[in-house]
Every structure is written in C-alpha cells, then in structure tokens.
C-alpha cells in the first residue's frame, strides 16, 4: 500500500472523529502545528524513525512535545508510532488539512509576487480565482519571488495561473515564433 493511501486512511479516520465531535477547526490547527514542528526539526524525525529506540520512548517524547494538543491528535500520533508509521506524520497532517479545506469549500493557493500582497489584493485574488477551481475561497500563502518582473503567479493544487510579466512575454514569443 502506498504511503499516500496510508496517510489518507489515518487522516480520514481522524477527520470523521473530529467532525463528529465538532472540533474540526481545533484539530486542524493542532495538526498544522505538529507538522510545522516535525518539518522544522529534522532531529525529531530522525529520532522517531530510529529502529533502535523502543516505541515507549518515542511516545514519551511525543507526549512531552505535544502534550497540549487534543487527545484525538495525540492518540493518532501514538497509533502512528505503534504501527511504525512515524514518517507519515506530515502526510497525515496534509491529508487532514485537505479534507478540512474541502469540507469548508476552501482551496490552498501559493501566490508568487514581487512584493508582499496586501489584504485587499489577497482578497481580490481569492474572489477572482476561487470560482475557477470550484471553491468558495482561497487560503493564500504569499511567496515573494524577486525573479518575477511583475504580476503574479498562482498555484492551486496542480493548476498554475500565470499572470506574471515573464509568462506573458513567453506566451508572446511562442505566438510570434509559432
């Protein structure tokens, strides 16, 4: 079974439980925090992946690190350790966030721009592009890219909307040469 399938199953189980208990937003925020900690601390992941350490020690470290999260998130982490799926923590978090976003009608978008977007600009982009991907809103992550000449480039899932000046020049060049 592929890793993404495994992560989807754990995320779906946690999503169903969180929905039933009406703590979806809390669990989503906690998983974002867990993912950030795991991604920014490669030593933690190396520790968790170590086959030499007993599961009890790994669980103790996770309990100390994430003791303030809900029991649902903590129990999910413990199950992942028990089943030797520690490397799936970030994938489970990503899958859960995707499920929560789908339930809310939100898509995550990366917006590349020359300078940081204002709240008004982000709102306008969300209003303009969310309907094009069948969602009600976009959750925008703004990435400042000094290599862009101007304009913006959006990535929503596997779709790219290129409104950058470089993109327009490239399209014009293809049109003139073709």
N, C-alpha and C positions, 0 to 999 in steps of 0.2 A: 504494500500500500504506500503510495507516495506521501511525502511529508505534508504537502498542502491538503491532502484528503484527511490526514490525521488531525491537522490543526483545525480544519473546518468542523470536524466532528466534536472536538472539545469546545470550540467556540460556540457552536450551535447549542450544545447542552447548557453551557453557561448562559447564553442568550435567552434560552427558553426559561431557565430558572429565574434570571434577573427580571424578565418580563412578567412572569407570574407573581413575583414578589414586589413588583413595581419599584425596582431600584436600578433601572437600566442606566440612567444618567450617572449615578454614583459608580456603578461597576465599570462603565466606560471610562470615566475619569481615572479611576484607580488603575485600570489596565494601561492607560496611556502613561501613567507614572511608572508602573512596573516596567513597561517597555523601554522608557527613557533611561531608567536606572540600569537595566540589563545592557542596553546598547552602549551607554557611556562608560560602562565598567567591564572591559573585556576580562579582567581578572576574575570577576564574579562568574562569568560564563565558563571560563577555564576551570574554576573550582567546581562548578556544578557538573561539568562534563567528565570530571576525573573519575575513572573507574575504580581507583584505589580507595576512595572515600566511601564510607557507609552512607546509606540513604538517611539515616537518623541525623548524621552531622550536617548533611545538605539541608534537611528540613529545618534543623535548628538555625542555620544561617539565614534561610529564607524567612523564618518566623521572626528573627531579630531584625532583619532588613525591612520586612513588610508587615510588621505587627499591627499597624494601624489600619490596614485595608480590611474590607469586609470578609466575613468568614467564607463567602462564596468564592472570592478571588483567591484567598489563602488556601482553601481546600483544593481548588483547581491546580494551584502550584504544587501542592503536596501530591496530588494524583499524578501529575506530570513527572515528578521525581520518582514516585513508586514504580512507574512504568518505563523509566529510563528515557523519558522524552524531554529532558531539560532543554535541549536545543530547540524545542518547539515553542518556548515561551513567547518570543516575539511574534512568531507566526500566528499563534492563538490570539494574541492581542490584536494583530492586524485584521484577522478574520472577524473577530468580535466587533471591532470598530466598523468594519464594512457592513456587517449585519445591522448594527445600530443605526448607521447612516441611512441604509436602505429603508429601515422602518420609519425614519424621520423624513425621508424624501430629500436627503442631502447627499451631494457628491463632494468628494475631496478633490481640490484642484491646486496645482502648483502654477503660480504665475511668475514668470520671469520678466523683470523690468529693469530699466537702467537705474531708477531710483525707487525708494520705498513708496508703496501705494498709500494714499490717504484712505480713510474710512469710506469717504464718498466714492472714490474710484473703485475700491473693492466691492462696495455695494452695487455700483453700476455694472461691473463685470459679472457679479453674481446674478443680477436680474437679467442681463443680456444672454448669458451662456447656459444658465441652469435649464431653461426650457429646451435647449438644443440637445441636451443629454437626458431629457425626460425626468428632471428633478425639480424640486421647488426652490432650492437654494444651493449655493456652493460654500463649502468651508475652504477658505483660501489660505494657502501658505505662500507668502510672498518671498521670492528669492531674487535678490539684487544681483544682476549679471552685467558687469561693466563692459562685456564684449558686445552687447547689443548696441546698435547705433541709435535706436529709438523704437518706440512702440512696445508692445507686449507679446509674450508667447504664453499660451495656456496649455497645460497638460491635465486632462481629466480622464482618469483611467488610462486606457490605451489610445485615446484620441488627443491629437495635438491641433490647436488652433493657432496658426502663426500670423500674427498681425505686426510682426517686427519689420523694421525698415529693411534689414538684411533679407528677410523672407520675401518681401515684395520685390527687391532687386533681383533675387534669384529667380522668381517666377517671371519677371520681365525678361531676363536673359534667356530663359528656356523658350519663351514665346517668340523672341526675336530670332533665335537660332533654329527653332522648330518650324 
